[in-house]
Amino acid sequence: MNNASDIERIAREYTPLVKAAAAKYQGRGAEYEDLVQEGYMALVVLVPQCRDRQWLPLFLRNRVPYHVRDAAARLRGRAHDDGGEVLLEAIEETAGAEDEKYSEAELRETLRRTLTRSELDITQALMEGFTQAEIARELGISQQAVAARLKKIRDKLRPLIRREE
């Protein structure tokens, strides 16, 4: 997102997704309007994370609801918090998330060195939760063609996986 007009355009375009997620998770201390705002914040955070804009609609459809769900849980937790204590579970989740980010960065670098650009695109889409059918539709090829490309990708990665073991 380069400027305020980009942010406004994306917010308008994905308002139905944000509102649907907010409506799904509202209640028990998580207010609808608060969740809508959390959904818009998720857009601001997620859009730059999508490396290839052709995947943006699917990327956001798969991630915004989870951000809103997590915000609802957080808001409900505040509504029932007894004195603002920081829970040990929250600290453990944060530490685990940092380890996960490092592992993902390491994996992405290995993939970048091993695969072609088109293979990386397919692999990234899979890592982002897209199905073979969704990838095929986006690329304008058959699901079987995606499966064949995935077989080639696995064959390239197999020696690296064995080396790790």
TORLUMVO-161404 format. One record per residue (C-alpha): residue in three letters; x, y, z. Coordinates in steps of 0.02 Angstrom, whole numbers, plus 50000, padded with zeros to 5 digits. Example, Ala and Ser with C-alpha at 12.3 -4.5 7.8 and 13.67 -1.06 7.14 Angstrom:
# residues 2
ALA506154977550390/SER506844994750357/
END
This chain:
# residues 165
MET500005000050000/ASN500815015849941/ASN499645029450001/ALA498025033850087/SER496995031649928/ASP497635013549912/ILE497135010150092/GLU495405017750066/ARG495135007949904/ILE495624991449984/ALA494564995050138/ARG493044998550027/GLU493354983349919/TYR493504971450067/THR492184979250180/PRO490964964750150/LEU492284952150205/VAL492714962350360/LYS490884964650409/ALA490454946350382/ALA491894940950494/ALA491404953750627/ALA489594947850625/LYS490154929750643/TYR491224932950798/GLN490264946550890/GLY489514943751061/ARG490024939351238/GLY491074954951261/ALA491654957151081/GLU490624971151003/TYR490264971350816/GLU490984988750784/ASP492584984450878/LEU492774968850772/VAL492474978550612/GLN493894990250663/GLU495004975150700/GLY494574968450527/TYR495114984650445/MET496734984150546/ALA496994966350485/LEU496884972850306/VAL498234985650342/VAL499354972150414/LEU498974958350289/VAL499014967250121/PRO500894970650128/GLN501184952350176/CYS500444946150012/ARG501964945649899/ASP500994942949737/ARG499454954149713/GLN498614941449600/TRP498324930949756/LEU497704945449864/PRO495824941249861/LEU496114923149912/PHE497494928050034/LEU496344940150125/ARG494834928550119/ASN495874915350208/ARG496654926850338/VAL495494941250387/PRO494214930150475/TYR495584922550584/HIS496224939750633/VAL494454945050679/ARG494194928750775/ASP495804931550873/ALA495294949550909/ALA493594943450972/ALA494444931351091/ARG495614945151150/LEU494164957251177/ARG493164944051270/GLY494684940751378/ARG494784959051424/ALA492934959451466/HIS493204945151590/ASP494944950051651/ASP495084951451839/GLY496344965351867/GLY497354965951706/GLU498554951751744/VAL499614945651600/LEU499244927351575/LEU500684915051557/GLU499824907351405/ALA499894924051313/ILE501764925551345/GLU502054907651285/GLU501044910951127/THR502094926351088/ALA503734916751111/GLY503094902551001/ALA502584914850866/GLU504344921950857/ASP505094904550835/GLU503804900950700/LYS504234916950605/TYR506074912350605/SER505714894750542/GLU504594901550405/ALA505934913950349/GLU507214900050344/LEU506034889050242/ARG505644903150119/GLU507504906250090/THR507814887750056/LEU506374887449934/ARG506984903249848/ARG508684895449817/THR507974878849754/LEU506414882749651/THR506014892849496/ARG504914908349508/SER503354899149447/GLU503684884749569/LEU503904897449709/ASP502224905349665/ILE501334888649678/THR502244884149839/GLN501834901049916/ALA500004899149871/LEU499994882049957/MET500854889150111/GLU499524902550117/GLY498154889350122/PHE497524889149943/THR496924872749870/GLN497574865249709/ALA495904869349626/GLU496014887749680/ILE497804888849616/ALA497294880949451/ARG495864893349428/GLU497004908049465/LEU498354901949345/GLY497124896649210/ILE497704878449208/SER496954861949262/GLN497054855149438/GLN498004840249366/ALA499324852149295/VAL499524859749468/ALA499704842149542/ALA501044837949411/ARG502004853849453/LEU501884849649638/LYS502624832449604/LYS504114840849519/ILE504294852749666/ARG504274838249790/ASP505584829149687/LYS506714844549696/LEU506444846549883/ARG506584828149933/PRO508514828349943/LEU508454843750053/ILE507194835750171/ARG508244819850185/ARG509784830450224/GLU508834838750370/GLU508384821850446/
END
